[in-house]
């Protein structure tokens, strides 16, 4: 029997918090679960410097999207060059995901809908409607929406709509 794999899977490098982070993320999003956890064998532990038997990878699903988390040690760190985008249907969803992802985070000063969670992973929490407002074809409206977004940390959909209307 063949297992169907997602063609492209984000692979996230953690120091030693892969399992904790995956559990945190699946607790936030609906239709999410841990799929599989692998552990360092004697050979892989010797090659990596990680403890034999400790968690090596965690495959997990966030609302239908598969991801893999690796405990790879402190060699690499997340930065804003890569982020995960959460498309929201309403301000209530924006508020819910914003607050949940920021729980326990040291730096709460994202900009334009961006935030960095407690593990250093960058997220964008955005309303689905934002791209419609930014590409409406009305140059003045698009400029006002863009200017409004640039002043925001957490995105405010009602304010974006007011800016679009003028």
C-alpha positions as CSV (number, residue, x, y, z in Angstrom):
1,X,0.0,0.0,0.0
2,X,1.4,3.4,-1.0
3,X,1.3,6.4,1.3
4,X,0.4,9.7,-0.4
5,X,2.9,12.4,0.4
6,X,2.5,16.1,0.0
7,X,4.9,17.1,-2.8
8,X,6.4,20.1,-0.9
9,X,6.6,20.1,2.9
10,X,8.0,22.9,5.0
11,X,10.9,21.6,7.1
12,X,11.5,23.6,10.3
13,X,14.9,23.4,12.1
14,X,14.7,23.7,15.9
15,X,17.5,23.5,18.5
16,X,15.7,21.0,20.7
17,X,12.0,22.1,20.8
18,X,10.6,20.3,17.7
19,X,8.2,18.1,19.6
20,X,7.1,21.0,21.9
21,X,6.6,23.3,19.0
22,X,4.6,20.8,16.9
23,X,2.3,20.2,19.9
24,X,1.9,23.9,20.4
25,X,1.0,24.5,16.7
26,X,-1.5,21.6,16.5
27,X,-3.2,22.9,19.6
28,X,-3.9,26.2,17.8
29,X,-5.3,25.1,14.4
30,X,-8.3,23.0,13.7
31,X,-7.9,19.7,11.8
32,X,-4.4,19.4,13.1
33,X,-2.4,16.4,14.5
34,X,0.9,14.9,15.1
35,X,1.5,12.3,12.4
36,X,4.8,10.7,13.3
37,X,7.8,11.1,15.6
38,X,11.3,9.7,14.8
39,X,14.2,9.4,17.3
40,X,17.9,9.6,17.0
41,X,19.5,6.1,16.6
42,X,23.1,5.4,17.8
43,X,24.4,6.3,14.3
44,X,22.4,9.4,13.8
45,X,23.1,10.6,17.3
46,X,26.8,10.2,16.8
47,X,26.6,12.1,13.5
48,X,24.5,15.0,14.9
49,X,25.7,15.3,18.5
50,X,22.2,14.8,19.7
51,X,21.3,12.2,22.4
52,X,20.4,8.7,21.3
53,X,16.7,8.1,21.7
54,X,15.8,11.8,21.7
55,X,13.3,13.2,19.3
56,X,14.8,13.8,15.8
57,X,11.8,14.7,13.7
58,X,8.1,15.3,14.2
59,X,5.8,15.2,11.2
60,X,2.6,17.1,11.8
61,X,-0.4,18.5,10.0
62,X,-1.8,22.0,10.5
63,X,-5.3,22.3,9.0
64,X,-4.4,20.0,6.1
65,X,-0.8,21.3,5.6
66,X,2.0,18.9,6.4
67,X,5.2,20.1,8.1
68,X,8.2,18.5,9.6
69,X,10.1,19.8,12.6
70,X,13.7,18.7,13.3
71,X,15.7,18.9,16.4
72,X,19.0,19.8,14.7
73,X,20.8,21.7,17.4
74,X,21.7,25.4,17.7
75,X,23.3,25.6,14.2
76,X,20.5,27.5,12.4
77,X,17.9,30.0,13.6
78,X,14.7,31.1,12.1
79,X,14.5,34.6,10.6
80,X,11.8,36.7,8.8
81,X,13.0,35.6,5.4
82,X,10.6,32.7,5.6
83,X,7.2,32.9,7.3
84,X,3.9,30.9,7.4
85,X,0.8,32.8,6.4
86,X,-2.5,32.2,8.2
87,X,-5.4,33.4,6.0
88,X,-8.4,34.4,8.2
89,X,-12.1,34.8,7.3
90,X,-12.8,37.5,10.0
91,X,-11.4,39.8,12.6
92,X,-12.3,37.2,15.2
93,X,-10.0,34.7,13.5
94,X,-7.3,37.3,13.2
95,X,-7.5,38.0,16.9
96,X,-7.7,34.3,17.8
97,X,-4.6,33.2,15.8
98,X,-2.6,36.4,16.6
99,X,-3.1,35.9,20.4
100,X,-2.5,32.1,20.3
101,X,0.7,32.3,18.2
102,X,2.1,35.1,20.4
103,X,1.4,33.2,23.7
104,X,4.7,33.0,25.5
105,X,6.6,35.0,22.8
106,X,9.3,37.5,24.0
107,X,8.9,40.0,21.2
108,X,5.3,41.0,20.6
109,X,6.0,43.9,18.2
110,X,5.2,42.5,14.8
111,X,4.4,44.8,11.9
112,X,1.8,44.6,9.1
113,X,0.3,41.4,10.4
114,X,3.7,39.7,11.1
115,X,4.6,38.2,14.4
116,X,7.3,35.9,15.7
117,X,6.2,33.1,18.0
118,X,8.0,31.8,21.1
119,X,10.2,29.5,19.0
120,X,11.3,32.4,16.7
121,X,9.2,31.2,13.7
122,X,7.6,34.1,11.8
123,X,3.9,34.1,10.9
124,X,1.7,36.4,8.9
125,X,-1.9,36.6,10.2
126,X,-3.9,38.2,7.4
127,X,-7.5,38.6,6.4
128,X,-8.4,36.8,3.1
129,X,-10.0,40.1,2.0
130,X,-6.7,42.0,2.2
131,X,-5.6,41.1,-1.3
132,X,-8.9,42.2,-2.8
133,X,-8.6,45.6,-1.0
134,X,-5.0,45.9,-2.2
135,X,-5.8,45.0,-5.9
136,X,-9.2,46.6,-6.3
137,X,-8.0,48.7,-9.3
138,X,-8.9,51.9,-7.6
139,X,-5.4,53.5,-7.2
140,X,-6.5,56.0,-4.4
141,X,-8.3,53.2,-2.5
142,X,-5.3,50.8,-2.8
143,X,-2.9,53.5,-1.6
144,X,-5.1,54.3,1.5
145,X,-5.3,50.6,2.3
146,X,-1.6,50.1,1.9
147,X,-0.9,53.2,4.1
148,X,-3.3,51.9,6.8
149,X,-1.6,48.5,6.8
150,X,1.8,50.0,7.2
151,X,0.7,51.6,10.5
152,X,-0.7,48.4,11.9
153,X,0.9,45.6,14.0
154,X,-2.0,43.2,14.2
155,X,-4.2,43.8,11.1
156,X,-7.5,45.5,11.7
157,X,-10.0,44.4,8.9
158,X,-12.5,47.1,9.7
159,X,-9.8,49.8,9.5
160,X,-8.7,48.4,6.2
161,X,-12.2,48.6,4.9
162,X,-12.6,52.2,6.1
163,X,-9.4,53.1,4.4
164,X,-10.6,51.5,1.1
165,X,-13.9,53.4,1.3
166,X,-12.0,56.7,1.9
